[in-house]
Amino acid sequence: MNTVLQQPYSSSYSKQSSHLPVWYRFIAWCGAQEKNRFAWLAAGLAGHGCFLTPLTLFAVMISGNSMFLWALVIGAMTMSLVTNLAALSTKITLPVLFLSILIDTGVIISCIAGAVAN
């Protein structure tokens, strides 16, 4: 009995790319930053606490002292401060730091847009 095995042959070559979503690449980068953990801690506490939060609060005060914006700014600083002081992994502290910077930037843009509209 003679059995012939035939395998399909395709003349076109297609490479499947394993494209990871941006979020997974960002978290992998955050995990790789573990060796620079204390530098990120210093940047988060000094840069955010001594520069960005007072600047954002100044923008809130100039634009009319909205209590909601005050709560956003203080909440953003608090979440960054708590994660850094809890000595959590950079997979947690860096996304929280960037989220708090994003919140502060949004508050500043909101204050500028409100000042321009008036």
mmCIF file of the C-alpha atoms, coordinates in Angstrom:
data_MODEL
# 
_entry.id   MODEL 
# 
loop_
_atom_site.group_PDB 
_atom_site.id 
_atom_site.type_symbol 
_atom_site.label_atom_id 
_atom_site.label_alt_id 
_atom_site.label_comp_id 
_atom_site.label_asym_id 
_atom_site.label_entity_id 
_atom_site.label_seq_id 
_atom_site.pdbx_PDB_ins_code 
_atom_site.Cartn_x 
_atom_site.Cartn_y 
_atom_site.Cartn_z 
_atom_site.occupancy 
_atom_site.B_iso_or_equiv 
_atom_site.pdbx_formal_charge 
_atom_site.auth_seq_id 
_atom_site.auth_comp_id 
_atom_site.auth_asym_id 
_atom_site.auth_atom_id 
_atom_site.pdbx_PDB_model_num 
ATOM 1   C CA . MET A 1 1   ? 0.000   0.000  0.000  1.00 0.00 ? 1   MET A CA 1 
ATOM 2   C CA . ASN A 1 2   ? 1.508   3.221  -1.148 1.00 0.00 ? 2   ASN A CA 1 
ATOM 3   C CA . THR A 1 3   ? 0.221   6.344  0.609  1.00 0.00 ? 3   THR A CA 1 
ATOM 4   C CA . VAL A 1 4   ? 1.248   9.737  -0.635 1.00 0.00 ? 4   VAL A CA 1 
ATOM 5   C CA . LEU A 1 5   ? 1.092   12.644 1.761  1.00 0.00 ? 5   LEU A CA 1 
ATOM 6   C CA . GLN A 1 6   ? 0.488   15.951 0.182  1.00 0.00 ? 6   GLN A CA 1 
ATOM 7   C CA . GLN A 1 7   ? 1.035   19.178 2.030  1.00 0.00 ? 7   GLN A CA 1 
ATOM 8   C CA . PRO A 1 8   ? -0.491  22.388 0.804  1.00 0.00 ? 8   PRO A CA 1 
ATOM 9   C CA . TYR A 1 9   ? 2.009   24.836 -0.593 1.00 0.00 ? 9   TYR A CA 1 
ATOM 10  C CA . SER A 1 10  ? 1.492   28.541 -0.684 1.00 0.00 ? 10  SER A CA 1 
ATOM 11  C CA . SER A 1 11  ? 3.619   30.693 -2.922 1.00 0.00 ? 11  SER A CA 1 
ATOM 12  C CA . SER A 1 12  ? 2.958   33.839 -0.900 1.00 0.00 ? 12  SER A CA 1 
ATOM 13  C CA . TYR A 1 13  ? 4.776   34.485 2.338  1.00 0.00 ? 13  TYR A CA 1 
ATOM 14  C CA . SER A 1 14  ? 2.912   36.178 5.128  1.00 0.00 ? 14  SER A CA 1 
ATOM 15  C CA . LYS A 1 15  ? 4.517   37.026 8.407  1.00 0.00 ? 15  LYS A CA 1 
ATOM 16  C CA . GLN A 1 16  ? 2.209   37.375 11.350 1.00 0.00 ? 16  GLN A CA 1 
ATOM 17  C CA . SER A 1 17  ? 3.237   40.248 13.510 1.00 0.00 ? 17  SER A CA 1 
ATOM 18  C CA . SER A 1 18  ? 2.570   40.132 17.189 1.00 0.00 ? 18  SER A CA 1 
ATOM 19  C CA . HIS A 1 19  ? 1.711   43.767 17.753 1.00 0.00 ? 19  HIS A CA 1 
ATOM 20  C CA . LEU A 1 20  ? 1.188   44.460 21.432 1.00 0.00 ? 20  LEU A CA 1 
ATOM 21  C CA . PRO A 1 21  ? -1.212  47.202 22.444 1.00 0.00 ? 21  PRO A CA 1 
ATOM 22  C CA . VAL A 1 22  ? 0.301   50.443 23.694 1.00 0.00 ? 22  VAL A CA 1 
ATOM 23  C CA . TRP A 1 23  ? -0.878  49.842 27.258 1.00 0.00 ? 23  TRP A CA 1 
ATOM 24  C CA . TYR A 1 24  ? 1.012   46.526 27.540 1.00 0.00 ? 24  TYR A CA 1 
ATOM 25  C CA . ARG A 1 25  ? 4.174   48.068 26.113 1.00 0.00 ? 25  ARG A CA 1 
ATOM 26  C CA . PHE A 1 26  ? 3.836   50.959 28.579 1.00 0.00 ? 26  PHE A CA 1 
ATOM 27  C CA . ILE A 1 27  ? 3.432   48.600 31.541 1.00 0.00 ? 27  ILE A CA 1 
ATOM 28  C CA . ALA A 1 28  ? 6.447   46.588 30.357 1.00 0.00 ? 28  ALA A CA 1 
ATOM 29  C CA . TRP A 1 29  ? 8.451   49.825 30.186 1.00 0.00 ? 29  TRP A CA 1 
ATOM 30  C CA . CYS A 1 30  ? 7.291   50.719 33.697 1.00 0.00 ? 30  CYS A CA 1 
ATOM 31  C CA . GLY A 1 31  ? 8.472   47.334 34.940 1.00 0.00 ? 31  GLY A CA 1 
ATOM 32  C CA . ALA A 1 32  ? 11.854  47.903 33.318 1.00 0.00 ? 32  ALA A CA 1 
ATOM 33  C CA . GLN A 1 33  ? 12.154  51.214 35.192 1.00 0.00 ? 33  GLN A CA 1 
ATOM 34  C CA . GLU A 1 34  ? 12.384  49.413 38.537 1.00 0.00 ? 34  GLU A CA 1 
ATOM 35  C CA . LYS A 1 35  ? 16.136  50.050 38.657 1.00 0.00 ? 35  LYS A CA 1 
ATOM 36  C CA . ASN A 1 36  ? 15.445  53.822 38.453 1.00 0.00 ? 36  ASN A CA 1 
ATOM 37  C CA . ARG A 1 37  ? 12.811  53.644 41.138 1.00 0.00 ? 37  ARG A CA 1 
ATOM 38  C CA . PHE A 1 38  ? 14.295  56.258 43.466 1.00 0.00 ? 38  PHE A CA 1 
ATOM 39  C CA . ALA A 1 39  ? 14.827  58.721 40.632 1.00 0.00 ? 39  ALA A CA 1 
ATOM 40  C CA . TRP A 1 40  ? 11.143  58.396 39.700 1.00 0.00 ? 40  TRP A CA 1 
ATOM 41  C CA . LEU A 1 41  ? 10.236  58.819 43.367 1.00 0.00 ? 41  LEU A CA 1 
ATOM 42  C CA . ALA A 1 42  ? 12.259  62.022 43.553 1.00 0.00 ? 42  ALA A CA 1 
ATOM 43  C CA . ALA A 1 43  ? 10.807  63.308 40.284 1.00 0.00 ? 43  ALA A CA 1 
ATOM 44  C CA . GLY A 1 44  ? 7.304   62.507 41.437 1.00 0.00 ? 44  GLY A CA 1 
ATOM 45  C CA . LEU A 1 45  ? 7.592   64.109 44.836 1.00 0.00 ? 45  LEU A CA 1 
ATOM 46  C CA . ALA A 1 46  ? 9.758   67.090 43.962 1.00 0.00 ? 46  ALA A CA 1 
ATOM 47  C CA . GLY A 1 47  ? 8.543   67.831 40.466 1.00 0.00 ? 47  GLY A CA 1 
ATOM 48  C CA . HIS A 1 48  ? 4.899   67.174 41.075 1.00 0.00 ? 48  HIS A CA 1 
ATOM 49  C CA . GLY A 1 49  ? 4.715   68.379 44.668 1.00 0.00 ? 49  GLY A CA 1 
ATOM 50  C CA . CYS A 1 50  ? 6.915   71.452 44.429 1.00 0.00 ? 50  CYS A CA 1 
ATOM 51  C CA . PHE A 1 51  ? 6.283   72.610 40.869 1.00 0.00 ? 51  PHE A CA 1 
ATOM 52  C CA . LEU A 1 52  ? 3.227   71.222 39.132 1.00 0.00 ? 52  LEU A CA 1 
ATOM 53  C CA . THR A 1 53  ? 0.703   71.219 41.995 1.00 0.00 ? 53  THR A CA 1 
ATOM 54  C CA . PRO A 1 54  ? 1.423   74.809 43.123 1.00 0.00 ? 54  PRO A CA 1 
ATOM 55  C CA . LEU A 1 55  ? 1.304   75.945 39.490 1.00 0.00 ? 55  LEU A CA 1 
ATOM 56  C CA . THR A 1 56  ? -2.031  74.206 38.999 1.00 0.00 ? 56  THR A CA 1 
ATOM 57  C CA . LEU A 1 57  ? -3.443  75.624 42.231 1.00 0.00 ? 57  LEU A CA 1 
ATOM 58  C CA . PHE A 1 58  ? -2.309  79.078 41.156 1.00 0.00 ? 58  PHE A CA 1 
ATOM 59  C CA . ALA A 1 59  ? -4.202  78.628 37.882 1.00 0.00 ? 59  ALA A CA 1 
ATOM 60  C CA . VAL A 1 60  ? -7.290  77.529 39.830 1.00 0.00 ? 60  VAL A CA 1 
ATOM 61  C CA . MET A 1 61  ? -7.099  80.554 42.130 1.00 0.00 ? 61  MET A CA 1 
ATOM 62  C CA . ILE A 1 62  ? -6.674  82.964 39.228 1.00 0.00 ? 62  ILE A CA 1 
ATOM 63  C CA . SER A 1 63  ? -9.641  81.469 37.371 1.00 0.00 ? 63  SER A CA 1 
ATOM 64  C CA . GLY A 1 64  ? -12.114 81.811 40.224 1.00 0.00 ? 64  GLY A CA 1 
ATOM 65  C CA . ASN A 1 65  ? -11.346 79.261 42.965 1.00 0.00 ? 65  ASN A CA 1 
ATOM 66  C CA . SER A 1 66  ? -13.619 76.444 41.876 1.00 0.00 ? 66  SER A CA 1 
ATOM 67  C CA . MET A 1 67  ? -13.961 73.926 44.693 1.00 0.00 ? 67  MET A CA 1 
ATOM 68  C CA . PHE A 1 68  ? -14.286 71.063 42.194 1.00 0.00 ? 68  PHE A CA 1 
ATOM 69  C CA . LEU A 1 69  ? -10.959 71.979 40.572 1.00 0.00 ? 69  LEU A CA 1 
ATOM 70  C CA . TRP A 1 70  ? -9.341  72.264 44.004 1.00 0.00 ? 70  TRP A CA 1 
ATOM 71  C CA . ALA A 1 71  ? -10.530 68.740 44.789 1.00 0.00 ? 71  ALA A CA 1 
ATOM 72  C CA . LEU A 1 72  ? -9.148  67.434 41.478 1.00 0.00 ? 72  LEU A CA 1 
ATOM 73  C CA . VAL A 1 73  ? -5.729  68.996 42.078 1.00 0.00 ? 73  VAL A CA 1 
ATOM 74  C CA . ILE A 1 74  ? -5.458  67.830 45.683 1.00 0.00 ? 74  ILE A CA 1 
ATOM 75  C CA . GLY A 1 75  ? -6.716  64.361 44.719 1.00 0.00 ? 75  GLY A CA 1 
ATOM 76  C CA . ALA A 1 76  ? -4.147  64.079 41.929 1.00 0.00 ? 76  ALA A CA 1 
ATOM 77  C CA . MET A 1 77  ? -1.331  65.050 44.262 1.00 0.00 ? 77  MET A CA 1 
ATOM 78  C CA . THR A 1 78  ? -2.604  62.709 46.963 1.00 0.00 ? 78  THR A CA 1 
ATOM 79  C CA . MET A 1 79  ? -2.775  59.665 44.698 1.00 0.00 ? 79  MET A CA 1 
ATOM 80  C CA . SER A 1 80  ? 0.765   60.290 43.485 1.00 0.00 ? 80  SER A CA 1 
ATOM 81  C CA . LEU A 1 81  ? 2.034   60.863 47.023 1.00 0.00 ? 81  LEU A CA 1 
ATOM 82  C CA . VAL A 1 82  ? 0.354   57.798 48.511 1.00 0.00 ? 82  VAL A CA 1 
ATOM 83  C CA . THR A 1 83  ? 1.630   55.382 45.878 1.00 0.00 ? 83  THR A CA 1 
ATOM 84  C CA . ASN A 1 84  ? 5.178   56.725 46.194 1.00 0.00 ? 84  ASN A CA 1 
ATOM 85  C CA . LEU A 1 85  ? 5.211   56.688 49.989 1.00 0.00 ? 85  LEU A CA 1 
ATOM 86  C CA . ALA A 1 86  ? 3.770   53.168 50.033 1.00 0.00 ? 86  ALA A CA 1 
ATOM 87  C CA . ALA A 1 87  ? 6.887   52.061 48.092 1.00 0.00 ? 87  ALA A CA 1 
ATOM 88  C CA . LEU A 1 88  ? 4.844   50.270 45.453 1.00 0.00 ? 88  LEU A CA 1 
ATOM 89  C CA . SER A 1 89  ? 6.301   48.872 42.255 1.00 0.00 ? 89  SER A CA 1 
ATOM 90  C CA . THR A 1 90  ? 6.980   51.159 39.314 1.00 0.00 ? 90  THR A CA 1 
ATOM 91  C CA . LYS A 1 91  ? 4.290   49.247 37.420 1.00 0.00 ? 91  LYS A CA 1 
ATOM 92  C CA . ILE A 1 92  ? 1.854   51.053 39.732 1.00 0.00 ? 92  ILE A CA 1 
ATOM 93  C CA . THR A 1 93  ? 3.580   54.313 40.646 1.00 0.00 ? 93  THR A CA 1 
ATOM 94  C CA . LEU A 1 94  ? 4.453   55.456 37.121 1.00 0.00 ? 94  LEU A CA 1 
ATOM 95  C CA . PRO A 1 95  ? 0.957   55.092 35.616 1.00 0.00 ? 95  PRO A CA 1 
ATOM 96  C CA . VAL A 1 96  ? -0.462  56.870 38.672 1.00 0.00 ? 96  VAL A CA 1 
ATOM 97  C CA . LEU A 1 97  ? 2.144   59.635 38.349 1.00 0.00 ? 97  LEU A CA 1 
ATOM 98  C CA . PHE A 1 98  ? 1.386   60.144 34.658 1.00 0.00 ? 98  PHE A CA 1 
ATOM 99  C CA . LEU A 1 99  ? -2.363  60.075 35.338 1.00 0.00 ? 99  LEU A CA 1 
ATOM 100 C CA . SER A 1 100 ? -1.982  62.756 38.007 1.00 0.00 ? 100 SER A CA 1 
ATOM 101 C CA . ILE A 1 101 ? 0.109   64.871 35.626 1.00 0.00 ? 101 ILE A CA 1 
ATOM 102 C CA . LEU A 1 102 ? -2.619  64.421 33.020 1.00 0.00 ? 102 LEU A CA 1 
ATOM 103 C CA . ILE A 1 103 ? -5.259  65.546 35.527 1.00 0.00 ? 103 ILE A CA 1 
ATOM 104 C CA . ASP A 1 104 ? -3.226  68.634 36.456 1.00 0.00 ? 104 ASP A CA 1 
ATOM 105 C CA . THR A 1 105 ? -2.688  69.464 32.787 1.00 0.00 ? 105 THR A CA 1 
ATOM 106 C CA . GLY A 1 106 ? -6.416  69.125 32.162 1.00 0.00 ? 106 GLY A CA 1 
ATOM 107 C CA . VAL A 1 107 ? -7.174  71.459 35.075 1.00 0.00 ? 107 VAL A CA 1 
ATOM 108 C CA . ILE A 1 108 ? -4.712  74.052 33.763 1.00 0.00 ? 108 ILE A CA 1 
ATOM 109 C CA . ILE A 1 109 ? -6.233  73.850 30.270 1.00 0.00 ? 109 ILE A CA 1 
ATOM 110 C CA . SER A 1 110 ? -9.697  74.172 31.806 1.00 0.00 ? 110 SER A CA 1 
ATOM 111 C CA . CYS A 1 111 ? -8.648  77.264 33.733 1.00 0.00 ? 111 CYS A CA 1 
ATOM 112 C CA . ILE A 1 112 ? -7.086  78.861 30.634 1.00 0.00 ? 112 ILE A CA 1 
ATOM 113 C CA . ALA A 1 113 ? -10.144 78.059 28.534 1.00 0.00 ? 113 ALA A CA 1 
ATOM 114 C CA . GLY A 1 114 ? -12.396 79.552 31.206 1.00 0.00 ? 114 GLY A CA 1 
ATOM 115 C CA . ALA A 1 115 ? -10.283 82.707 31.393 1.00 0.00 ? 115 ALA A CA 1 
ATOM 116 C CA . VAL A 1 116 ? -10.306 83.108 27.603 1.00 0.00 ? 116 VAL A CA 1 
ATOM 117 C CA . ALA A 1 117 ? -14.075 82.593 27.429 1.00 0.00 ? 117 ALA A CA 1 
ATOM 118 C CA . ASN A 1 118 ? -14.675 85.372 29.946 1.00 0.00 ? 118 ASN A CA 1 
# 
